Amino acid sequence: MNITTIYSRNISNILIINQFMINQKTTIKYSLTLLFIGIISLTYGQQSKTKILILGSDHLSQVYHNDYPSTDVFSDTNQKSLKSFNNTIKAFQPDMIGIESTPDQQQEIDSLYQLYLEDKLNLKTVEYGRSEKYQIAFPIGKSSGVDQIACINYKGGTSQSVLDNGDNIQIYKNEGKELGKIVMEKYGQLRQGTLSFKQYLTFLNQPENYGKIYRLRYITPAKVRNGRFKNPDKMIDTAFIDREYIGAELISVFKNRDYKIYSNIVTNQMQKGTKRILIVIGVGHVESLKSIFKSDIDYEVVDAIDYLTQ
């Protein structure tokens, strides 16, 4: 092999190595560009998500018992407790608040809220003035500068007691009894004045507690088969009920309502262009609605307990 051939091959090898290095640099630059774009997209996506905090409540007007003054939210002690509770949630800084009233009640709620903003509303004269709508949503809305309280509920009211027979019904009934014991224990403490409303509402918004309600409403009934509903209301279309799957049919009634509530929330949000939503609703809806919103890429679910434990 002569020197010319060796030189030519060396030159070729150098050119190949140089081209390889160029290709590697191009690949690295391309990969870094994709990574950078991905980071920007991820960051933008997180920033553009609408945050939603679903706050569970008991129906405070139903908690009140005339024989137990400590259950009255209008007492000075309970007003201070609720104010402290509301202030912790206010830190979420909502720009939209939704309540468990149906859209056909919007005009009435608008009128009451406007009077409330003007300090012209005496809640003691309002029907169900002890309700969480007025005791939680209205004060937080006023202090947060929210100009309207949105009615996002859908008609319902189906009782869990309509499911009282079928295979495995005792599993469902036993779970209901155990949950009932917990509720009555808390009611007893409220009546004795040993549990404040802030403590009670914080208790309700702990995941392990509203999770028990979710299980009873949306999981356990599916284990009940081959039965029939007892005194079903108009929300249950009995013509299409498959009695073999009677428990699952009850779950579908509850979930159907939640999806309509979800629809009311998101359409309100899209219309208003808000970015931080607070929903004040019966605690039985919390886990179900959270599961729906967690599946919606446009929303980020915020846990109420994150604020209540600060």
C-alpha positions, 0 to 999 in steps of 0.5 A: 500500500503506497503513501497516497492510498494511506493518506486518502484513507486517513482523510476519509476517516477524518471526514467520516468522524467529523460528519459523525460529530456534526450529526451527534451535535445536531441530534443533541441540539434537536433533543435539547430543543424538544426537551425545552419545548416540552418543559415550556408546554408543561409549564404553560399547561399547568399555569393555564389550568383552572383551579377548582376547590370543592368544599364539602358541607353539611346542610347547616339549616338541617343541623339546627335543632331548636332544643340545642342552641349550640347548633344554631349558626346565628349564635355569636360563638358559631358566627365567630367559628364560621368566620374563622373557617371562611377565612381559611378557605378565603385564602384560596382566593376564588374568582368564582363561587358556585352553590347547591342551587339550581340555575332557575334560582339564579335571579333570586340568588343574585337579588339576595347576594346584591343586598348582602353586598350592600349590607342590607340583608338580614339572614335571620329573615331569609328562608333557610338563612342558616344554610351554607349558601349564606353562611359560607358562600356569601361571606367568602364571595363578598370578602373575595370580591366575587360579583356573582354566586353561581347556581350550579346544582341539578335537581335531585334528592333521591334517597339512599333508602330506596335500595333496601332489598336484594342479594347482599343488601346487608353489606350495604345496610351495615355500611350505612349504619356504621356511617350513621354512627359517625354522623350521630356522634358528631351531631351529639358533640355539636349539640353539647357544644363540645365541637365547633362548626369550624371543627365539624366542617374541617372533619367533613373535608378530610379525605378519609371522611368524605371517602366513606360517604363516596364508598356508600353512595358510589361503590358498595351499592353495586354489590347489591343485585336482584332487587327492586327500589322502594318508593322511587322518586321521579328522578328514577325512570323505573321503566328502564331499571335493570333489577338484576343490577339494582345497586348499580342502577342507584349509583347511576342516578347519583352519578348522572346528577353529578355530571350535570352539576359538572356541566353547570360548573364548567359552562359557567366558568367558560362564560366568565373566564374565571381561573379559581373556582370554589364550589360549596356543596353537600359533602356527599358530592365531593369525591365524585365531582373531584374524580370527574374534574381530575379527568378533565385536563383543563382543571386542577383539583385543589384539596380543601384540607390543604387550607384547613390544616394550615 
